[in-house]
């Protein structure tokens, strides 16, 4: 979904949460290479059955360690998820990481 030289976060995961949300989580690795605490998450959720995606390029900061993302439009569907980061100044991006398939509740 994204490709660049900015380090991605450590241990990225995604899991189903209540109310049709997905919980993205990661370890804050600020200070490693170009990784900064104010880098923002790029969250991507793709629903193959609907051939549709939801995404944000202005998610939570790297330092926050996670974010709930509302995907109500995909309730009851199996989705694929990815996590990446964009630097605070918008000039650098990280390679996105596939964080798994999730059934949206």
C-alpha positions as CSV (number, residue, x, y, z in Angstrom):
1,X,0.0,0.0,0.0
2,X,2.9,2.3,0.7
3,X,6.6,2.1,0.0
4,X,9.5,4.1,1.3
5,X,12.6,4.4,3.5
6,X,10.8,5.4,6.8
7,X,11.0,2.5,9.3
8,X,7.6,0.9,10.0
9,X,6.6,0.3,13.6
10,X,7.7,-2.8,15.6
11,X,5.3,-5.7,16.0
12,X,2.3,-4.4,14.0
13,X,-1.0,-6.2,14.5
14,X,-4.7,-5.8,13.7
15,X,-7.6,-7.4,15.5
16,X,-11.4,-7.3,15.5
17,X,-12.9,-5.0,18.1
18,X,-16.5,-4.3,19.2
19,X,-18.8,-2.1,17.1
20,X,-17.3,-2.9,13.7
21,X,-13.9,-1.5,14.6
22,X,-10.4,-2.8,14.0
23,X,-7.7,-2.3,16.6
24,X,-4.4,-1.6,15.0
25,X,-1.5,-1.8,17.4
26,X,2.3,-1.4,17.2
27,X,5.4,-0.9,19.3
28,X,6.8,2.6,19.3
29,X,10.2,2.5,17.8
30,X,10.8,6.3,17.6
31,X,14.4,7.2,17.2
32,X,15.3,4.1,15.2
33,X,16.6,5.4,11.8
34,X,14.2,8.2,10.6
35,X,11.3,7.0,12.8
36,X,9.8,9.9,14.8
37,X,7.3,9.9,17.6
38,X,5.0,12.2,15.6
39,X,4.9,10.1,12.5
40,X,1.3,9.2,11.7
41,X,-0.2,5.8,10.9
42,X,-1.5,4.8,7.5
43,X,-4.3,2.4,8.1
44,X,-5.8,0.4,5.2
45,X,-8.7,-2.1,5.3
46,X,-9.8,-3.8,2.0
47,X,-12.9,-5.9,1.6
48,X,-12.5,-8.3,-1.3
49,X,-16.2,-9.3,-1.4
50,X,-17.2,-5.6,-1.8
51,X,-14.1,-4.6,-3.9
52,X,-13.8,-1.6,-1.6
53,X,-11.3,-0.1,0.7
54,X,-11.2,2.3,3.7
55,X,-8.0,4.1,4.6
56,X,-6.6,7.0,6.4
57,X,-3.2,8.7,6.0
58,X,-3.6,10.7,9.2
59,X,-4.0,8.1,11.9
60,X,-2.6,8.1,15.4
61,X,1.0,8.9,16.1
62,X,3.7,6.3,16.3
63,X,4.2,7.1,20.0
64,X,0.5,6.3,20.8
65,X,1.1,2.6,20.0
66,X,-2.3,2.0,18.5
67,X,-5.7,3.1,17.1
68,X,-9.3,1.9,16.7
69,X,-10.5,2.3,13.2
70,X,-14.2,2.3,12.4
71,X,-15.1,0.0,9.5
72,X,-18.9,-0.2,9.9
73,X,-19.3,-0.3,6.1
74,X,-17.7,-3.8,6.2
75,X,-19.8,-5.3,9.1
76,X,-20.0,-9.1,8.6
77,X,-17.3,-9.2,6.0
78,X,-13.8,-10.7,5.9
79,X,-11.3,-7.9,5.3
80,X,-7.5,-7.6,4.7
81,X,-5.5,-5.0,6.7
82,X,-2.2,-3.1,6.3
83,X,-0.3,-0.6,8.4
84,X,2.3,1.9,7.4
85,X,3.5,5.3,8.6
86,X,4.1,8.8,7.1
87,X,6.5,11.3,8.6
88,X,5.1,14.3,10.5
89,X,6.3,16.6,7.6
90,X,4.7,14.3,5.0
91,X,8.0,13.8,3.1
92,X,8.7,10.2,4.1
93,X,6.7,7.0,4.1
94,X,7.3,3.4,5.4
95,X,6.7,0.2,3.5
96,X,3.3,-1.0,4.6
97,X,3.0,-4.3,6.4
98,X,0.2,-6.8,6.0
99,X,-1.5,-7.2,9.4
100,X,-3.8,-10.0,8.5
101,X,-7.4,-11.0,7.7
102,X,-10.2,-10.1,10.1
103,X,-13.9,-10.8,10.3
104,X,-15.6,-7.5,11.1
105,X,-18.1,-7.8,13.9
